[in-house]
């Protein structure tokens, strides 16, 4: 990119979409290499338990690749010999590129010392050290195991999501890097010690200092975002504000971050020096609430003029748009949001509602939206699409 230091909002949008791989055409037949490429660009995929449509970590790949085989991601994540990812706390619970494991050891070390974001779990770690060590030894001796397979493991009651003490102990060990996810059964995590799960070359890779690991994570963040504020940069891997504030000036001085101005975006804003600015973006994608393009909600508002909140935890009578709304990206804009549900029992993709953005005519988006819904229904193995009556003819479904 040239030495430009001022950008319009349209230019910033195009940079962001290109950085996330949403400015490229989809492959005719997605393969494992395409999955690896998407993961290589985004660095991680957020995991979430909500399954009203499809689990969160599958959707960013669909948005970028189209109807790929979900087993391709399963193999990347959990293949015993060809694993390309590991689970850890990246941007919330995440599948993270395997080669990035050393960059998270500082976070694991802080967890082991009882420091970090999850105060309740840290307190449990301090109060239940002997019990946690018993659980670690059991995993080492008997693993891989789910929480329910621990000696005396059972569904617990309490404030931490109803977890048993065994589950809490496993999650503390996971947070501290002393166990990892070997695989999942359904959505249930199966734990084992890292030495039996992760390749030796990854485990034996040098551990960078806290400062260098944080700098590299912020470098990866700007490459994945293209253009970003400090808040966006630290949000990507959930780096603490004090750490980010110390590292960002160092990256600016080194030329890894270029301070710029963006129309309507209060500074400071930073640019990836290798960012691409396409002349035109012709994206077409339904993206999940857990997609990196909409993770940081203030960024979404400033780039796309799109105020977005997930309403899963909002009482039904107070929801404005619906339980599980997906933004629809068309061209370089977010033009609508759809409340979707996979009704697996009846084999239907339910389109509860479609809300075009202000100034967007339904007729202008109906054809590409219909194509995207048909593609999604086929990918999910659903034989029919049910949409609001006033949209059926427009969508040609």
VEXDREN-2710 file (C-alpha; in Angstrom, 1 decimal):
% VEXDREN-2710
k/r/px/py/pz
1/UNK/0.0/0.0/0.0
2/UNK/1.1/3.6/-0.6
3/UNK/2.1/6.0/2.1
4/UNK/-1.5/7.1/2.5
5/UNK/-2.4/8.1/6.0
6/UNK/-6.1/9.2/5.6
7/UNK/-8.9/6.8/4.6
8/UNK/-12.6/7.2/3.9
9/UNK/-14.9/4.8/5.7
10/UNK/-15.5/3.0/2.4
11/UNK/-11.7/2.4/2.0
12/UNK/-11.4/1.2/5.6
13/UNK/-14.3/-1.2/5.1
14/UNK/-12.6/-2.7/2.0
15/UNK/-9.3/-3.1/3.9
16/UNK/-11.1/-4.9/6.7
17/UNK/-13.0/-7.2/4.4
18/UNK/-9.9/-8.0/2.4
19/UNK/-7.9/-8.8/5.6
20/UNK/-10.6/-11.3/6.7
21/UNK/-10.7/-13.0/3.3
22/UNK/-14.3/-11.8/2.5
23/UNK/-13.2/-10.0/-0.6
24/UNK/-12.2/-13.1/-2.5
25/UNK/-14.2/-15.6/-4.5
26/UNK/-15.1/-18.9/-3.0
27/UNK/-13.5/-22.1/-4.3
28/UNK/-15.5/-24.4/-6.4
29/UNK/-14.6/-27.4/-4.2
30/UNK/-13.2/-26.5/-0.8
31/UNK/-10.5/-28.7/0.5
32/UNK/-8.5/-29.0/3.7
33/UNK/-6.0/-26.6/2.3
34/UNK/-8.7/-23.9/2.0
35/UNK/-9.7/-24.6/5.7
36/UNK/-6.0/-24.2/6.7
37/UNK/-5.8/-21.0/4.7
38/UNK/-8.8/-19.4/6.4
39/UNK/-7.5/-20.4/9.8
40/UNK/-4.0/-19.1/8.9
41/UNK/-5.5/-15.7/8.1
42/UNK/-7.9/-15.4/11.0
43/UNK/-5.5/-17.3/13.5
44/UNK/-8.4/-18.6/15.5
45/UNK/-12.1/-19.6/15.4
46/UNK/-14.3/-18.8/18.4
47/UNK/-16.2/-21.7/19.9
48/UNK/-19.6/-21.2/21.4
49/UNK/-22.2/-23.6/22.7
50/UNK/-25.2/-22.1/20.9
51/UNK/-26.4/-24.5/18.3
52/UNK/-29.6/-22.9/17.0
53/UNK/-28.2/-22.8/13.5
54/UNK/-24.7/-24.5/13.6
55/UNK/-21.9/-24.3/16.1
56/UNK/-20.0/-21.0/16.0
57/UNK/-16.6/-22.3/14.8
58/UNK/-18.1/-23.8/11.6
59/UNK/-19.7/-20.6/10.4
60/UNK/-16.6/-18.4/9.5
61/UNK/-15.4/-21.1/7.1
62/UNK/-18.8/-21.3/5.4
63/UNK/-18.9/-17.5/5.1
64/UNK/-15.6/-17.6/3.3
65/UNK/-15.6/-20.9/1.5
66/UNK/-19.2/-21.8/0.9
67/UNK/-20.5/-25.3/1.4
68/UNK/-17.4/-27.1/2.7
69/UNK/-17.4/-30.5/4.4
70/UNK/-17.4/-29.9/8.2
71/UNK/-15.2/-33.0/8.7
72/UNK/-12.4/-30.9/7.2
73/UNK/-12.4/-28.7/10.3
74/UNK/-12.8/-31.6/12.6
75/UNK/-9.6/-33.2/11.1
76/UNK/-7.8/-29.9/11.4
77/UNK/-8.8/-29.5/15.0
78/UNK/-8.6/-33.0/16.4
79/UNK/-6.8/-35.4/14.1
80/UNK/-4.5/-37.4/16.4
81/UNK/-1.5/-37.2/13.9
82/UNK/-2.3/-34.3/11.6
83/UNK/-3.7/-31.7/14.1
84/UNK/-3.5/-28.1/12.9
85/UNK/-5.1/-26.4/15.9
86/UNK/-5.5/-26.5/19.6
87/UNK/-8.2/-25.2/22.0
88/UNK/-7.5/-22.4/24.4
89/UNK/-8.7/-19.0/25.6
90/UNK/-7.9/-16.8/22.6
91/UNK/-10.9/-14.7/21.8
92/UNK/-13.0/-16.4/24.4
93/UNK/-12.9/-20.2/24.0
94/UNK/-11.2/-20.7/20.6
95/UNK/-9.6/-23.1/18.1
96/UNK/-6.2/-21.6/17.6
97/UNK/-3.5/-22.2/15.0
98/UNK/-1.3/-24.9/16.4
99/UNK/1.9/-23.1/15.7
100/UNK/0.8/-20.2/17.9
101/UNK/0.8/-22.3/21.1
102/UNK/4.1/-20.8/22.4
103/UNK/2.5/-17.3/22.2
104/UNK/-0.1/-18.2/24.8
105/UNK/2.2/-19.7/27.5
106/UNK/2.4/-16.3/29.2
107/UNK/-1.3/-16.5/29.7
108/UNK/-1.1/-20.0/31.0
109/UNK/1.6/-19.0/33.4
110/UNK/-0.5/-16.1/34.7
111/UNK/-3.4/-18.5/35.2
112/UNK/-1.2/-20.9/37.1
113/UNK/-0.3/-18.0/39.4
114/UNK/-4.0/-17.2/39.9
115/UNK/-3.9/-14.1/37.7
116/UNK/-6.0/-13.2/34.8
117/UNK/-9.6/-12.6/33.7
118/UNK/-11.5/-15.4/35.3
119/UNK/-11.5/-14.4/38.9
120/UNK/-13.9/-17.1/40.2
121/UNK/-11.8/-19.9/38.6
122/UNK/-8.6/-18.3/39.9
123/UNK/-10.1/-18.3/43.4
124/UNK/-11.1/-22.0/43.0
125/UNK/-7.5/-22.7/42.0
126/UNK/-6.1/-21.1/45.1
127/UNK/-8.6/-22.8/47.4
128/UNK/-8.6/-26.3/45.9
129/UNK/-5.0/-27.0/45.0
130/UNK/-4.8/-30.5/46.4
131/UNK/-8.0/-31.5/44.7
132/UNK/-6.9/-30.0/41.4
133/UNK/-3.7/-32.0/41.6
134/UNK/-5.7/-35.2/42.2
135/UNK/-7.7/-34.5/39.0
136/UNK/-4.5/-33.8/37.1
137/UNK/-3.0/-37.1/38.2
138/UNK/-6.2/-38.9/37.2
139/UNK/-6.1/-37.4/33.7
140/UNK/-2.4/-38.4/33.5
141/UNK/-3.1/-41.9/34.6
142/UNK/-6.5/-42.6/32.9
143/UNK/-6.9/-39.9/30.3
144/UNK/-8.3/-38.9/27.9
145/UNK/-11.4/-38.2/30.0
146/UNK/-14.5/-36.0/30.0
147/UNK/-15.5/-34.3/33.2
148/UNK/-18.3/-36.9/33.7
149/UNK/-15.7/-39.7/33.5
150/UNK/-13.7/-38.5/36.5
151/UNK/-13.9/-40.6/39.6
152/UNK/-17.1/-39.3/41.2
153/UNK/-17.7/-37.0/38.3
154/UNK/-21.3/-35.7/38.1
155/UNK/-23.3/-32.7/37.0
156/UNK/-22.8/-30.1/39.7
157/UNK/-24.9/-27.3/41.1
158/UNK/-23.6/-23.9/41.8
159/UNK/-22.8/-20.5/40.4
160/UNK/-20.2/-21.5/37.8
161/UNK/-22.6/-22.8/35.1
162/UNK/-23.7/-25.7/37.3
163/UNK/-20.2/-27.2/37.1
164/UNK/-19.1/-30.0/39.4
165/UNK/-15.8/-29.4/41.3
166/UNK/-14.3/-32.0/38.9
167/UNK/-15.3/-29.8/35.9
168/UNK/-14.0/-26.7/37.6
169/UNK/-10.7/-28.4/38.3
170/UNK/-10.4/-29.5/34.7
171/UNK/-11.1/-26.0/33.5
172/UNK/-8.5/-24.5/35.8
173/UNK/-6.0/-27.0/34.5
174/UNK/-7.0/-26.2/30.9
175/UNK/-6.6/-22.4/31.6
176/UNK/-3.2/-23.1/33.1
177/UNK/-2.1/-25.2/30.2
178/UNK/-1.7/-28.3/32.2
179/UNK/-4.4/-30.2/30.3
180/UNK/-5.7/-29.6/26.8
181/UNK/-8.6/-30.8/24.6
182/UNK/-7.9/-34.1/23.0
183/UNK/-11.2/-34.2/21.2
184/UNK/-14.9/-33.5/21.6
185/UNK/-17.8/-35.9/21.9
186/UNK/-20.7/-34.0/20.5
187/UNK/-19.8/-30.7/22.2
188/UNK/-18.3/-32.2/25.4
189/UNK/-14.7/-31.5/25.9
190/UNK/-12.4/-34.6/26.4
191/UNK/-9.3/-33.7/28.3
192/UNK/-5.7/-35.1/28.3
193/UNK/-2.2/-34.0/29.1
194/UNK/-0.6/-31.9/26.4
195/UNK/2.3/-34.4/25.9
196/UNK/-0.2/-37.0/24.5
197/UNK/-2.1/-34.5/22.4
198/UNK/0.2/-31.9/20.9
199/UNK/3.2/-32.6/18.7
200/UNK/6.6/-32.6/20.4
201/UNK/8.0/-30.0/18.1
202/UNK/5.3/-27.6/19.3
203/UNK/5.7/-28.4/23.0
204/UNK/9.5/-28.1/22.7
205/UNK/9.4/-24.8/20.8
206/UNK/11.0/-21.9/22.7
207/UNK/8.8/-19.9/25.0
208/UNK/9.0/-16.2/24.1
209/UNK/9.0/-13.6/26.8
210/UNK/5.6/-12.1/27.8
211/UNK/6.4/-8.9/26.0
212/UNK/7.5/-10.6/22.7
213/UNK/4.5/-12.9/22.8
214/UNK/2.1/-10.0/23.3
215/UNK/3.8/-8.0/20.5
216/UNK/3.5/-11.0/18.1
217/UNK/-0.2/-11.5/19.0
218/UNK/-0.8/-7.8/18.3
219/UNK/1.0/-8.2/14.9
220/UNK/-1.2/-11.1/14.1
221/UNK/-4.2/-9.0/15.1
222/UNK/-3.5/-6.1/12.8
223/UNK/-2.9/-8.5/9.9
224/UNK/-6.2/-10.2/10.5
225/UNK/-8.0/-6.9/10.9
226/UNK/-6.2/-4.7/8.3
227/UNK/-7.1/-1.5/10.1
228/UNK/-8.0/-1.2/13.8
229/UNK/-8.1/0.9/16.9
230/UNK/-6.3/0.0/20.1
231/UNK/-9.5/-1.5/21.4
232/UNK/-9.9/-3.6/18.3
233/UNK/-6.3/-4.8/18.5
234/UNK/-6.4/-5.9/22.1
235/UNK/-9.9/-7.4/21.7
236/UNK/-8.8/-9.9/19.0
237/UNK/-6.8/-12.1/21.4
238/UNK/-8.3/-10.5/24.6
239/UNK/-5.0/-8.9/25.7
240/UNK/-5.3/-6.9/28.9
241/UNK/-5.4/-3.0/28.4
242/UNK/-2.3/-2.4/30.4
243/UNK/-0.3/-4.9/28.3
244/UNK/-1.7/-3.6/25.0
245/UNK/-0.9/0.0/26.0
246/UNK/2.7/-0.9/26.7
247/UNK/3.2/-2.9/23.5
248/UNK/1.4/-0.8/20.9
249/UNK/4.0/2.1/21.0
250/UNK/6.7/-0.4/20.5
251/UNK/5.0/-1.8/17.4
252/UNK/4.5/1.7/16.1
253/UNK/8.2/2.5/16.6
254/UNK/9.1/-0.7/14.8
255/UNK/6.8/0.0/11.8
256/UNK/4.5/-2.9/12.5
257/UNK/1.6/-0.5/13.1
258/UNK/1.1/2.6/11.0
259/UNK/-1.0/5.4/12.7
260/UNK/-3.7/6.7/10.3
261/UNK/-6.9/8.6/10.2
262/UNK/-10.3/7.2/9.2
263/UNK/-13.4/9.3/8.4
264/UNK/-15.7/9.3/11.4
265/UNK/-13.5/7.1/13.5
266/UNK/-11.9/8.8/16.6
267/UNK/-8.2/8.0/16.8
268/UNK/-5.8/6.6/17.2
269/UNK/-6.3/4.1/14.4
270/UNK/-3.6/1.8/13.1
271/UNK/-3.0/0.2/9.7
272/UNK/-1.3/-3.0/8.8
273/UNK/1.7/-1.9/6.6
274/UNK/1.0/-4.9/4.3
275/UNK/-2.8/-4.3/4.1
276/UNK/-4.5/-4.5/0.7
277/UNK/-7.0/-1.9/-0.4
278/UNK/-9.2/-3.4/-3.1
279/UNK/-10.8/-1.0/-5.6
280/UNK/-14.0/-2.9/-5.2
281/UNK/-15.3/-5.7/-3.0
282/UNK/-18.1/-8.0/-4.1
283/UNK/-18.6/-10.0/-1.0
284/UNK/-21.7/-12.1/-0.3
285/UNK/-21.8/-13.8/3.1
286/UNK/-24.0/-14.5/6.0
287/UNK/-21.8/-14.1/9.0
288/UNK/-22.4/-15.4/12.5
289/UNK/-22.4/-13.3/15.7
290/UNK/-19.1/-14.9/16.5
291/UNK/-17.3/-13.9/13.2
292/UNK/-14.1/-11.8/13.5
293/UNK/-15.6/-9.2/11.2
294/UNK/-18.2/-8.3/13.8
295/UNK/-16.5/-9.3/17.1
296/UNK/-15.8/-5.8/18.3
297/UNK/-19.2/-4.0/18.1
298/UNK/-17.9/-0.4/18.1
299/UNK/-15.7/-1.3/15.2
300/UNK/-18.7/-2.7/13.4
301/UNK/-20.6/0.5/13.9
302/UNK/-17.8/2.7/12.8
303/UNK/-16.9/0.7/9.7
304/UNK/-20.3/-0.4/8.5
305/UNK/-22.7/2.0/10.3
306/UNK/-24.3/-1.2/11.7
307/UNK/-25.3/-1.4/15.3
308/UNK/-25.2/-5.0/16.3
309/UNK/-26.2/-6.8/19.5
310/UNK/-26.9/-10.5/19.9
311/UNK/-30.2/-11.0/21.6
312/UNK/-29.9/-14.5/22.9
313/UNK/-29.9/-13.3/26.5
314/UNK/-32.6/-10.7/25.9
315/UNK/-36.1/-11.6/27.1
316/UNK/-38.3/-12.6/24.0
317/UNK/-40.7/-9.7/24.5
318/UNK/-37.8/-7.2/24.4
319/UNK/-36.0/-8.5/21.3
320/UNK/-35.8/-6.1/18.5
321/UNK/-34.6/-8.3/15.7
322/UNK/-34.7/-11.9/16.9
323/UNK/-32.9/-14.6/18.9
324/UNK/-30.0/-15.5/16.6
325/UNK/-29.5/-12.8/13.9
326/UNK/-26.8/-13.1/11.3
327/UNK/-25.6/-10.0/9.4
328/UNK/-25.7/-10.2/5.6
329/UNK/-22.6/-8.8/3.9
330/UNK/-23.2/-7.7/0.3
331/UNK/-20.5/-5.9/-1.6
332/UNK/-18.7/-3.8/1.0
333/UNK/-21.7/-3.2/3.2
334/UNK/-23.8/-5.0/5.8
335/UNK/-27.2/-4.7/4.2
336/UNK/-29.5/-6.8/6.4
337/UNK/-29.8/-9.1/9.4
338/UNK/-31.7/-12.4/9.5
339/UNK/-33.0/-14.4/12.4
340/UNK/-32.3/-18.0/11.5
341/UNK/-32.8/-21.5/12.9
342/UNK/-32.0/-25.0/11.7
343/UNK/-35.1/-27.1/12.4
344/UNK/-33.3/-30.4/12.2
345/UNK/-36.4/-32.4/13.2
346/UNK/-38.3/-31.3/10.1
347/UNK/-35.4/-30.7/7.8
348/UNK/-36.1/-27.0/7.3
349/UNK/-34.1/-23.8/7.5
350/UNK/-36.3/-21.4/9.3
351/UNK/-36.0/-17.7/8.4
352/UNK/-37.9/-16.1/11.2
353/UNK/-37.3/-12.6/10.0
354/UNK/-35.4/-10.4/7.6
355/UNK/-34.5/-6.9/8.5
356/UNK/-32.9/-4.8/5.7
357/UNK/-30.8/-1.8/6.9
358/UNK/-32.2/1.7/6.5
359/UNK/-32.2/2.7/2.9
360/UNK/-31.8/-0.8/1.5
361/UNK/-34.6/-1.9/-0.8
362/UNK/-35.6/-5.6/-0.3
363/UNK/-35.6/-6.1/-4.1
364/UNK/-31.9/-5.0/-4.2
365/UNK/-30.8/-7.8/-1.9
366/UNK/-33.3/-10.6/-2.4
367/UNK/-31.6/-12.4/-5.3
368/UNK/-28.2/-12.8/-3.7
369/UNK/-29.7/-13.4/-0.3
370/UNK/-31.9/-16.2/-1.7
371/UNK/-28.8/-17.8/-3.2
372/UNK/-27.0/-17.6/0.1
373/UNK/-29.9/-19.2/2.0
374/UNK/-30.2/-22.0/-0.5
375/UNK/-26.4/-22.6/-0.2
376/UNK/-26.7/-22.7/3.6
377/UNK/-29.7/-25.0/3.6
378/UNK/-27.8/-27.5/1.4
379/UNK/-24.7/-27.2/3.5
380/UNK/-26.7/-28.0/6.7
381/UNK/-28.5/-30.9/5.0
382/UNK/-31.9/-29.1/5.2
383/UNK/-34.3/-29.8/2.4
384/UNK/-36.5/-26.8/2.6
385/UNK/-36.5/-23.1/3.5
386/UNK/-39.3/-21.4/5.3
387/UNK/-39.4/-17.6/5.1
388/UNK/-41.8/-14.8/6.0
389/UNK/-44.6/-14.7/3.4
390/UNK/-43.7/-11.3/2.0
391/UNK/-40.2/-12.6/1.3
392/UNK/-40.9/-16.0/-0.3
393/UNK/-41.4/-14.7/-3.8
394/UNK/-38.5/-12.3/-3.6
395/UNK/-36.2/-15.0/-2.5
396/UNK/-37.5/-17.5/-5.0
397/UNK/-37.8/-20.3/-2.4
END
